[in-house]
């Protein structure tokens, strides 16, 4: 397998590092917060980071597409080129707006619809997660590997809730409870990209979430896979960034997680 052009990862890293610097600087200087929905927030920092990303990519790779959270027409926007960058300029916007230091920038590159390069940067902890297909996953240059726990009882899991949580509380909390009854513990951090990176780093054994967008998971799912983990849909189907739902795990507890979902759905 031929690894991707090294310029792709270098560009992804540069963009997420620059986004992280913007996030930290604006956290000190102040920023405006607007609403996209009842509880769905957007800050001017999201927009500033996305414009920076688009400018860099337009200069270096003018023939590539960009799908990003704030300035694209939506997650279903069709790719026009073989290479598409998928960017979340500020994953964890609600945390950021409330001063909770759990947020990041996430950038993936899909080639012919398949994630090939990913970079996620958490500026608060100065942690840079990267991956290239066939090369491996790394945290600040050190190779990552998923955990070895092989039962849910020995597992720390994580999940997230969508912005329309008020409309489907019973289903979301019910599934949360189903996992809570079988795992060592379950967490909810508010950043899907970091949730995935933490699975890759062995900090969590598994992650599940519904109603995701491609920019939430494109980079992180590749990082999990390259760290030796497994990523599928919540129904066990092959991972599809556009499918809006996934289970990511260390691989050892994956079928157990899918079984919890199946039993809950039944």
C-alpha positions in Angstrom: 0.0 0.0 0.0 1.4 3.4 -1.0 1.1 5.9 1.8 -0.5 9.3 1.0 1.5 12.2 -0.2 3.4 13.5 2.9 2.3 17.1 2.0 -1.2 16.1 2.9 -0.4 15.3 6.5 1.9 18.2 6.8 -0.9 20.5 5.7 -3.5 18.9 8.0 -1.2 19.3 10.9 -0.4 23.0 10.1 -4.1 23.8 9.8 -5.2 22.2 13.1 -2.3 23.8 14.9 -3.2 27.2 13.5 -6.8 26.6 14.5 -5.8 25.7 18.0 -3.8 28.8 18.3 -6.8 30.9 17.2 -9.0 29.0 19.7 -6.7 29.8 22.6 -6.1 33.4 21.6 -9.8 34.1 21.2 -10.6 32.4 24.5 -8.5 35.2 26.1 -9.7 38.1 24.0 -13.4 37.2 23.9 -15.7 36.1 21.1 -19.3 36.4 19.9 -21.7 33.4 20.3 -24.7 32.8 18.0 -27.3 30.1 17.8 -27.8 27.7 14.9 -30.6 25.9 16.7 -32.3 25.7 20.1 -29.1 24.5 21.8 -26.7 24.4 18.8 -24.1 27.1 19.2 -21.7 28.7 16.7 -19.0 31.2 17.6 -17.0 33.6 15.5 -14.0 31.4 16.4 -15.6 28.5 14.4 -15.9 30.8 11.4 -12.4 32.3 11.7 -10.8 28.8 11.9 -12.8 27.5 8.9 -11.9 30.5 6.7 -8.3 30.0 7.6 -8.5 26.4 6.6 -10.3 27.1 3.3 -7.7 29.7 2.4 -4.7 27.4 3.0 -6.3 24.5 1.1 -7.4 26.8 -1.8 -3.8 28.0 -2.2 -2.1 24.6 -2.0 -4.7 22.2 -3.4 -7.1 24.3 -5.6 -8.5 21.2 -7.2 -9.6 19.6 -3.9 -13.0 19.9 -2.3 -13.7 21.1 1.3 -16.5 20.0 3.4 -16.6 21.9 6.7 -19.2 22.5 9.5 -20.0 26.2 9.2 -19.7 27.3 5.5 -20.7 24.2 3.5 -24.2 23.7 2.4 -24.6 20.7 4.7 -23.2 17.2 5.5 -24.7 15.8 2.4 -22.9 18.1 0.1 -21.7 16.0 -2.8 -17.9 15.7 -3.5 -16.9 17.0 -6.9 -13.3 16.0 -6.7 -11.5 12.8 -5.8 -9.8 14.5 -2.9 -12.0 16.1 -0.2 -10.9 17.7 3.1 -13.4 17.3 5.9 -12.9 19.9 8.7 -14.5 20.6 12.0 -13.0 24.0 13.0 -14.0 23.7 16.6 -15.3 20.4 17.8 -16.8 21.0 21.3 -18.2 24.4 20.6 -20.6 24.2 23.5 -17.7 23.3 25.9 -15.7 26.2 24.4 -18.5 28.7 24.8 -18.9 27.7 28.4 -15.2 27.8 29.2 -14.9 24.1 29.6 -11.4 23.1 28.2 -12.5 20.1 26.1 -12.4 21.1 22.5 -10.3 20.6 19.4 -9.8 21.1 15.7 -10.2 18.1 13.4 -9.2 17.7 9.8 -9.4 14.6 7.6 -8.6 14.0 3.9 -10.8 11.6 2.0 -9.6 10.2 -1.3 -12.4 8.6 -3.4 -14.6 8.7 -0.3 -12.1 6.9 2.0 -10.3 8.7 4.9 -6.6 8.6 4.2 -5.1 11.3 6.5 -6.3 12.7 9.8 -5.1 15.3 12.3 -6.8 16.3 15.6 -5.3 19.0 17.8 -6.4 19.7 21.4 -4.8 23.0 22.2 -5.5 23.0 25.9 -3.4 19.9 26.5 -1.1 20.4 23.5 -2.0 17.0 22.1 -1.7 16.4 18.4 -3.2 13.1 17.2 -2.3 12.1 13.6 -2.8 9.2 11.3 -2.1 8.1 7.7 -3.7 5.0 6.2 -1.2 2.1 6.3 1.3 4.1 8.4 -0.1 4.2 11.9 -1.5 6.6 14.4 0.5 8.9 16.6 0.2 11.3 19.6 2.8 14.0 19.5 5.0 11.7 17.4 4.6 8.6 19.6 2.9 5.6 18.1 -0.6 4.9 19.5 -2.2 1.6 20.3 -5.6 0.8 21.6 -6.1 -0.9 25.0 -6.2 -4.6 25.7 -9.3 -4.8 27.9 -11.5 -7.6 26.5 -14.8 -7.3 28.6 -17.2 -4.4 29.0 -16.9 -4.8 32.7 -13.3 -3.8 32.4 -14.1 -1.0 30.0 -14.4 2.8 30.2 -16.8 3.9 27.5 -17.8 7.3 26.1 -20.7 8.6 24.1 -22.2 11.9 22.9 -25.7 13.3 22.4 -27.0 15.2 19.3 -28.3 18.8 19.4 -31.9 17.6 19.1 -31.4 15.6 22.3 -34.6 17.1 23.8 -36.7 15.3 21.1 -35.3 11.8 21.7 -34.2 11.8 25.4 -35.8 8.5 26.2 -34.0 6.6 23.4 -30.6 8.2 24.1 -30.7 7.9 27.8 -32.1 4.4 27.5 -29.1 3.2 25.5 -26.8 5.1 27.8 -28.3 3.2 30.7 -27.9 -0.1 28.9 -24.2 0.4 28.5 -23.9 1.8 32.0 -25.3 -1.5 33.3 -22.5 -3.5 31.7 -19.4 -1.3 31.6 -17.1 -0.2 34.3 -18.2 3.4 33.6 -19.5 5.6 30.9 -18.4 9.2 30.2 -19.7 12.1 28.0 -17.1 14.7 27.1 -18.8 16.7 24.3 -16.2 16.3 21.5 -16.6 13.3 19.2 -13.2 13.8 17.6 -11.5 13.7 21.0 -13.6 10.7 22.1 -12.3 8.8 19.0 -8.7 9.9 19.7 -9.0 8.7 23.3 -10.1 5.3 22.1 -7.0 5.2 19.9 -4.8 6.2 22.8 -6.3 3.5 25.0 -7.9 5.9 27.4 -11.4 4.6 26.5 -12.2 1.1 25.3 -15.2 2.2 23.2 -17.3 5.0 21.8 -20.7 5.0 20.3 -22.9 7.9 19.0 -25.8 8.6 16.8 -26.6 11.6 14.5 -23.0 12.5 13.8 -21.7 14.5 10.8 -18.7 13.6 8.6 -16.6 16.4 10.1 -17.1 14.9 13.5 -15.5 11.6 12.7 -13.5 11.6 9.4 -10.1 12.2 11.1 -10.8 10.4 14.4 -12.1 7.2 12.9 -9.0 6.8 10.8 -6.9 7.4 13.9 -8.7 4.7 15.8 -8.3 2.2 12.9 -4.6 3.0 12.5 -4.1 2.5 16.3 -5.4 -1.1 15.9 -9.0 -0.4 16.8 -12.2 -1.2 14.9 -14.9 1.2 13.6 -18.3 0.2 12.2 -21.8 1.6 12.1 -24.0 1.0 15.2 -25.6 -1.9 13.2 -22.2 -3.5 12.6 -22.1 -2.3 9.0 -18.8 -1.1 7.4 -17.8 2.4 8.6 -19.2 5.2 6.4 -18.4 8.8 7.4 -21.7 9.9 5.9 -23.8 7.3 7.8 -24.2 9.5 10.9 -23.7 6.7 13.5 -20.8 4.6 14.6 -19.2 2.4 17.2 -15.4 2.6 17.7 -13.5 0.4 20.0 -10.3 -1.4 20.8 -11.7 -4.3 18.8 -11.8 -6.7 21.7 -15.1 -5.4 23.1 -16.6 -4.4 19.7 -19.0 -7.3 19.4 -20.1 -6.9 23.0 -20.9 -3.2 22.3 -22.9 -4.1 19.2 -24.8 -6.8 21.2 -25.8 -4.2 23.8 -27.2 -2.0 21.0 -29.0 -4.9 19.4 -30.6 -6.0 22.6 -31.7 -2.5 23.4 -33.2 -2.0 20.0 -35.0 -5.3 20.2 
